[in-house]
Amino acid sequence: MSEQTFAHGDGVCGFNCTNGDIGCGGCCFTTYCPCFALCNAANDAKLSNGNLYCIMTTCGCGCCALMKLGEDIEEKRGLRKHDGCWHCMHSCCNCCTCHSCRVVNECKVYAKDGAVNAAPTGTQMTR
């Protein structure tokens, strides 16, 4: 397990989600259409249950879906694990913490870079 945490840190928003991989459009997407944003994020992270996050959000369990996706991407990327209370607090106060943007951005980072502790892919050396 790494001591590295989310790419945008652990604090409240600070509007730094707009300069990450998701950009301003992604921030709006997670705000106004969280069911699809969480589903797409789970698919980016190659999690098998992307549709479940969409269904949970649509049925009014968005905080639980966001909390679970945050825990899943921490584990998948090999980031420092936060306890369930931390994820619950940030998910329930999402309008102030922008936890959804943080989690969706981290899934995009995973899709691009993989896990934190992953061995670099080998390249063929030529003479």
C-alpha positions, 0 to 999 in steps of 0.5 A, a space after each residue: 500500500 502506498 502513502 500516495 493519496 488521491 491525485 487532488 488530495 484529501 481536502 475540500 474542493 478548492 476547484 482543483 478538479 477543473 484542472 485534472 483529467 476530467 476538466 470543467 465538463 467532467 465536474 459538471 457531468 458528475 454534478 448534474 448526471 452522477 449516475 452515468 458519471 459513476 458508471 463511466 468511472 467504474 468502467 474506466 477503472 475496469 471494475 465489473 460492477 459499473 452498472 450497479 453504481 448507476 442503479 444505486 445512484 438512480 435509486 437514491 443511494 448515490 452517497 453509498 455508491 460514491 463511497 463504495 467507488 472511492 474505496 474501490 479505486 483506492 484499492 485498485 490504484 494502491 493508494 493510501 486507504 481511508 476508513 469508511 467514515 472518511 468516505 462517508 463524510 466526504 460522500 454525504 457532503 459532496 457539494 462541499 468536498 467535490 468527492 465525486 470529482 475526486 473519485 471520477 478523476 482518480 478513475 480516469 488517472 487509473 485508466 491512463 496510468 494504472 496502479 501507483 505501484 505497478 511495474 512499468 511496462 517493458 519496451 523492446 530494446 533495439 540495437 
